[in-house]
């Protein structure tokens, strides 16, 4: 292993029951590889995303382990993405860039083998792309007299057919993009190359402070852009009428002034500041005029994704209505829930730093599809602590947490945020890679990267 995997620093060999039984899923015992796909825990074994096909090589057992060497070397070279090799009726070898990483991957493999065995007992093939239950838009595979077989082979990149491609998705302006596998079918960006090329980070074991971004880290970017932002725009008029009737037109004017201050703080060449330059100092003379001006500001700022404190607080008040009514349920990635429980069990403090207001953060994590997760989060930070692109903000947060910046692990999907954190002395700035996130540049690739929060659970 060490000769063929130069980055490997630890190898674990176990006689796991699940690993042993996984080698017997083929009753002929002639399979050279075990395939597993479309399971979330694939992200925990390294080099794989949820919808990749994991191929774990299988070699036959020998009377003594030293006789396995030639077979082991052959399959390691044949399967360059593999971080493990199964030995039929025996167990598994797993390796990683540290013993912590090898241990985490070993546990993830065991989980996947258990799932594969259970799926097989239910009549499901763990290596076949599911026909339903997961979002994708496949091109119709060509078929012949063996139509189902050909389609399955095309989906998995086997046989003579090329892998099925994603169907072009038409945007509101009529342009065509390629639909990605992101939550809610976000097709804005294509960062699949980042998912494939990812290397696991080596996170120091003594770090006990975790600071997480939300969008593109704990939660899909498209949940914010396709669910939360549209909710505000769709209900904006009704909300403003409600505010005026319950409070007064003066309350509307106060809201307008806050939004105007947000825009005034933008750079002079910012598209929103230029578009609203004629109304930056105008105050609504009555309720209707104030409502119209607020709608003008909110629409322009949301469209340009302006991350301003006043706007975020306004949005948070509107989202509360949606969460309270049950119309909105917060999206979090499944591995985030696992991370929270792991951190609590291991005395690791979890904290949130997002451009969304603290109120909006608590609403999201308090109303997720997985229930109320606020009990697992220690502190929340937003732009009242400073811009996420300025190093002083991270120094302020470190002081609030009562620790040195070097003791903090900060995970984000944005390069300029990680660069600012690094300048502030944050000990472990880590890049979060999720489907639908912005593709990495050379700056982003300079940071340790993860595509599942499970990879943090080896510290």
CORPETA-V263181 format. One record per residue. PHI is phi in whole degrees, 0 to 359 (* if undefined). D_LAST is the distance of its C-alpha to the last C-alpha in Angstrom with 2 decimals. Layout:
# CORPETA-V263181
phi:PHI d_last:D_LAST
phi:PHI d_last:D_LAST
This chain:
# CORPETA-V263181
phi:* d_last:23.51
phi:296 d_last:22.70
phi:289 d_last:26.16
phi:258 d_last:25.82
phi:236 d_last:22.19
phi:299 d_last:21.98
phi:276 d_last:18.35
phi:293 d_last:17.25
phi:236 d_last:15.71
phi:205 d_last:15.22
phi:233 d_last:17.43
phi:245 d_last:17.27
phi:240 d_last:20.66
phi:230 d_last:21.33
phi:252 d_last:24.55
phi:307 d_last:23.15
phi:297 d_last:26.13
phi:293 d_last:25.06
phi:295 d_last:24.67
phi:297 d_last:28.02
phi:290 d_last:29.76
phi:296 d_last:28.49
phi:287 d_last:30.48
phi:254 d_last:33.55
phi:297 d_last:33.51
phi:270 d_last:36.23
phi:298 d_last:39.06
phi:281 d_last:40.69
phi:56 d_last:37.65
phi:247 d_last:38.41
phi:298 d_last:35.49
phi:263 d_last:33.68
phi:205 d_last:30.74
phi:256 d_last:29.05
phi:252 d_last:28.73
phi:220 d_last:26.62
phi:215 d_last:26.64
phi:55 d_last:26.23
phi:230 d_last:23.35
phi:301 d_last:20.41
phi:289 d_last:17.86
phi:302 d_last:19.11
phi:293 d_last:16.61
phi:274 d_last:13.78
phi:260 d_last:15.50
phi:88 d_last:15.64
phi:68 d_last:18.89
phi:223 d_last:20.27
phi:254 d_last:21.11
phi:306 d_last:22.52
phi:259 d_last:26.06
phi:282 d_last:25.61
phi:258 d_last:27.03
phi:283 d_last:24.58
phi:243 d_last:26.57
phi:255 d_last:25.38
phi:298 d_last:28.00
phi:237 d_last:29.78
phi:243 d_last:31.64
phi:283 d_last:34.16
phi:286 d_last:33.57
phi:230 d_last:35.52
phi:301 d_last:36.83
phi:226 d_last:34.33
phi:292 d_last:30.96
phi:296 d_last:32.28
phi:284 d_last:34.70
phi:279 d_last:31.93
phi:304 d_last:31.14
phi:295 d_last:33.67
phi:298 d_last:32.82
phi:298 d_last:29.08
phi:297 d_last:29.73
phi:297 d_last:32.15
phi:284 d_last:29.88
phi:298 d_last:26.92
phi:287 d_last:29.40
phi:286 d_last:30.90
phi:241 d_last:27.73
phi:295 d_last:25.77
phi:275 d_last:23.23
phi:288 d_last:22.43
phi:246 d_last:19.17
phi:200 d_last:20.84
phi:223 d_last:24.33
phi:272 d_last:25.99
phi:245 d_last:28.65
phi:302 d_last:31.45
phi:58 d_last:32.02
phi:225 d_last:29.37
phi:169 d_last:25.64
phi:209 d_last:23.05
phi:249 d_last:21.39
phi:230 d_last:18.01
phi:227 d_last:16.47
phi:202 d_last:13.71
phi:282 d_last:13.00
phi:202 d_last:10.60
phi:292 d_last:10.46
phi:295 d_last:6.95
phi:294 d_last:8.65
phi:299 d_last:11.80
phi:295 d_last:10.74
phi:299 d_last:9.60
phi:293 d_last:12.85
phi:299 d_last:14.82
phi:294 d_last:14.25
phi:293 d_last:15.22
phi:300 d_last:18.23
phi:298 d_last:19.29
phi:299 d_last:19.33
phi:294 d_last:21.39
phi:294 d_last:23.74
phi:299 d_last:24.35
phi:298 d_last:25.17
phi:298 d_last:27.44
phi:296 d_last:29.29
phi:295 d_last:29.86
phi:297 d_last:31.02
phi:298 d_last:33.39
phi:292 d_last:34.86
phi:267 d_last:35.60
phi:87 d_last:37.38
phi:256 d_last:34.73
phi:266 d_last:33.73
phi:294 d_last:29.96
phi:263 d_last:30.75
phi:255 d_last:33.26
phi:299 d_last:32.70
phi:296 d_last:33.68
phi:286 d_last:37.03
phi:212 d_last:35.92
phi:88 d_last:33.13
phi:213 d_last:31.16
phi:284 d_last:32.37
phi:195 d_last:33.92
phi:233 d_last:37.29
phi:273 d_last:38.39
phi:293 d_last:41.62
phi:295 d_last:44.06
phi:287 d_last:43.76
phi:292 d_last:47.04
phi:230 d_last:48.50
phi:226 d_last:51.26
phi:296 d_last:52.72
phi:250 d_last:49.25
phi:306 d_last:47.82
phi:297 d_last:44.77
phi:295 d_last:43.70
phi:298 d_last:44.16
phi:295 d_last:42.21
phi:297 d_last:39.28
phi:296 d_last:39.38
phi:296 d_last:39.56
phi:295 d_last:36.55
phi:260 d_last:34.44
phi:75 d_last:35.92
phi:256 d_last:37.92
phi:65 d_last:41.64
phi:270 d_last:43.90
phi:272 d_last:42.65
phi:289 d_last:40.13
phi:303 d_last:37.04
phi:297 d_last:38.00
phi:260 d_last:37.52
phi:284 d_last:36.64
phi:283 d_last:39.80
phi:299 d_last:40.64
phi:250 d_last:40.07
phi:269 d_last:42.74
phi:272 d_last:41.79
phi:297 d_last:43.97
phi:270 d_last:45.76
phi:93 d_last:46.63
phi:284 d_last:44.34
phi:246 d_last:42.38
phi:232 d_last:38.64
phi:263 d_last:36.52
phi:294 d_last:34.76
phi:261 d_last:31.03
phi:269 d_last:28.84
phi:290 d_last:27.43
phi:304 d_last:27.86
phi:63 d_last:31.57
phi:58 d_last:32.51
phi:295 d_last:31.69
phi:239 d_last:33.51
phi:290 d_last:33.28
phi:224 d_last:31.05
phi:233 d_last:30.16
phi:243 d_last:26.73
phi:297 d_last:26.52
phi:298 d_last:26.37
phi:293 d_last:23.04
phi:295 d_last:21.64
phi:287 d_last:23.06
phi:271 d_last:22.03
phi:298 d_last:18.36
phi:244 d_last:15.90
phi:288 d_last:12.17
phi:279 d_last:10.30
phi:258 d_last:8.30
phi:271 d_last:5.78
phi:305 d_last:5.90
phi:288 d_last:4.05
phi:268 d_last:6.98
phi:282 d_last:7.05
phi:236 d_last:8.65
phi:238 d_last:10.94
phi:246 d_last:10.82
phi:240 d_last:14.20
phi:243 d_last:15.39
phi:284 d_last:18.65
phi:258 d_last:20.72
phi:298 d_last:22.99
phi:76 d_last:21.46
phi:230 d_last:17.96
phi:272 d_last:18.22
phi:221 d_last:21.90
phi:296 d_last:24.26
phi:302 d_last:26.33
phi:289 d_last:29.39
phi:297 d_last:29.03
phi:289 d_last:29.72
phi:282 d_last:32.36
phi:259 d_last:34.04
phi:243 d_last:33.86
phi:290 d_last:33.37
phi:299 d_last:35.44
phi:298 d_last:38.33
phi:301 d_last:38.44
phi:298 d_last:39.22
phi:293 d_last:41.89
phi:289 d_last:43.50
phi:253 d_last:43.84
phi:299 d_last:44.47
phi:297 d_last:48.25
phi:298 d_last:48.21
phi:296 d_last:45.65
phi:294 d_last:47.74
phi:298 d_last:50.88
phi:296 d_last:49.13
phi:299 d_last:48.09
phi:295 d_last:51.64
phi:287 d_last:53.27
phi:279 d_last:51.09
phi:251 d_last:50.94
phi:190 d_last:53.16
phi:295 d_last:53.62
phi:298 d_last:52.53
phi:296 d_last:49.02
phi:296 d_last:49.00
phi:295 d_last:50.20
phi:295 d_last:47.41
phi:297 d_last:44.86
phi:299 d_last:46.66
phi:298 d_last:46.58
phi:295 d_last:42.79
phi:293 d_last:42.38
phi:297 d_last:44.92
phi:295 d_last:42.98
phi:303 d_last:39.84
phi:290 d_last:41.88
phi:298 d_last:43.60
phi:281 d_last:40.29
phi:287 d_last:39.69
phi:298 d_last:40.80
phi:300 d_last:44.53
phi:268 d_last:44.13
phi:293 d_last:41.75
phi:301 d_last:43.33
phi:288 d_last:43.14
phi:296 d_last:44.69
phi:292 d_last:47.46
phi:292 d_last:48.14
phi:253 d_last:48.42
phi:302 d_last:50.13
phi:283 d_last:53.42
phi:239 d_last:52.00
phi:294 d_last:49.50
phi:242 d_last:51.97
phi:274 d_last:53.87
phi:249 d_last:53.70
phi:304 d_last:54.78
phi:287 d_last:58.30
phi:217 d_last:57.88
phi:300 d_last:55.35
phi:296 d_last:55.86
phi:295 d_last:55.52
phi:296 d_last:52.35
phi:299 d_last:50.86
phi:298 d_last:51.80
phi:290 d_last:50.28
phi:299 d_last:46.99
phi:298 d_last:46.82
phi:297 d_last:47.55
phi:294 d_last:44.71
phi:297 d_last:42.12
phi:299 d_last:43.02
phi:294 d_last:42.88
phi:288 d_last:39.59
phi:293 d_last:37.82
phi:301 d_last:39.26
phi:270 d_last:37.90
phi:54 d_last:34.50
phi:288 d_last:35.11
phi:257 d_last:32.20
phi:242 d_last:34.30
phi:300 d_last:33.79
phi:298 d_last:37.22
phi:297 d_last:36.93
phi:296 d_last:33.51
phi:292 d_last:34.90
phi:296 d_last:37.96
phi:299 d_last:36.00
phi:300 d_last:33.92
phi:295 d_last:37.20
phi:288 d_last:38.37
phi:298 d_last:35.19
phi:302 d_last:35.50
phi:299 d_last:38.77
phi:292 d_last:37.20
phi:293 d_last:34.33
phi:297 d_last:36.82
phi:278 d_last:39.22
phi:87 d_last:36.64
phi:290 d_last:37.53
phi:245 d_last:34.01
phi:236 d_last:30.85
phi:292 d_last:27.51
phi:266 d_last:25.57
phi:225 d_last:21.81
phi:291 d_last:19.98
phi:304 d_last:19.28
phi:291 d_last:15.55
phi:294 d_last:15.45
phi:297 d_last:16.86
phi:297 d_last:14.34
phi:301 d_last:11.47
phi:301 d_last:13.59
phi:292 d_last:14.14
phi:295 d_last:10.62
phi:297 d_last:9.85
phi:297 d_last:13.17
phi:290 d_last:12.64
phi:250 d_last:9.56
phi:58 d_last:11.38
phi:258 d_last:9.55
phi:280 d_last:12.59
phi:255 d_last:13.47
phi:227 d_last:16.33
phi:244 d_last:18.62
phi:228 d_last:20.56
phi:220 d_last:23.26
phi:288 d_last:26.81
phi:292 d_last:27.95
phi:299 d_last:29.28
phi:302 d_last:27.41
phi:300 d_last:30.04
phi:294 d_last:29.34
phi:299 d_last:25.57
phi:292 d_last:26.34
phi:296 d_last:28.95
phi:299 d_last:26.70
phi:285 d_last:23.87
phi:271 d_last:26.56
phi:225 d_last:28.57
phi:274 d_last:26.37
phi:295 d_last:27.48
phi:260 d_last:24.78
phi:98 d_last:26.25
phi:277 d_last:25.42
phi:255 d_last:21.70
phi:297 d_last:22.42
phi:297 d_last:21.51
phi:267 d_last:17.78
phi:253 d_last:18.12
phi:277 d_last:18.69
phi:221 d_last:20.50
phi:241 d_last:22.19
phi:228 d_last:23.39
phi:226 d_last:26.03
phi:288 d_last:28.48
phi:291 d_last:30.06
phi:271 d_last:27.28
phi:120 d_last:28.45
phi:295 d_last:28.23
phi:288 d_last:24.88
phi:261 d_last:26.41
phi:242 d_last:27.08
phi:296 d_last:24.85
phi:299 d_last:26.54
phi:297 d_last:25.06
phi:287 d_last:21.49
phi:294 d_last:22.92
phi:297 d_last:24.64
phi:295 d_last:21.59
phi:299 d_last:19.70
phi:296 d_last:22.84
phi:297 d_last:23.00
phi:278 d_last:19.51
phi:74 d_last:20.54
phi:226 d_last:17.82
phi:282 d_last:18.01
phi:306 d_last:17.26
phi:292 d_last:14.99
phi:272 d_last:12.54
phi:257 d_last:12.28
phi:260 d_last:10.39
phi:246 d_last:13.50
phi:245 d_last:13.94
phi:212 d_last:17.61
phi:258 d_last:20.06
phi:249 d_last:22.54
phi:295 d_last:22.83
phi:291 d_last:24.86
phi:291 d_last:22.40
phi:293 d_last:19.54
phi:295 d_last:22.19
phi:295 d_last:23.22
phi:296 d_last:19.73
phi:296 d_last:19.39
phi:296 d_last:22.87
phi:278 d_last:21.93
phi:92 d_last:19.28
phi:303 d_last:16.20
phi:294 d_last:13.41
phi:225 d_last:11.53
phi:281 d_last:14.14
phi:234 d_last:13.17
phi:276 d_last:16.07
phi:265 d_last:16.37
phi:248 d_last:18.84
phi:231 d_last:20.78
phi:304 d_last:24.32
phi:96 d_last:26.81
phi:289 d_last:24.81
phi:293 d_last:26.66
phi:301 d_last:26.61
phi:280 d_last:24.73
phi:261 d_last:26.80
phi:297 d_last:26.09
phi:293 d_last:24.49
phi:297 d_last:21.90
phi:287 d_last:21.25
phi:280 d_last:20.39
phi:262 d_last:17.02
phi:303 d_last:13.90
phi:231 d_last:14.58
phi:226 d_last:13.42
phi:240 d_last:15.97
phi:205 d_last:14.06
phi:291 d_last:11.53
phi:299 d_last:10.45
phi:288 d_last:8.75
phi:283 d_last:6.25
phi:283 d_last:5.66
phi:238 d_last:3.79
phi:285 d_last:0.00
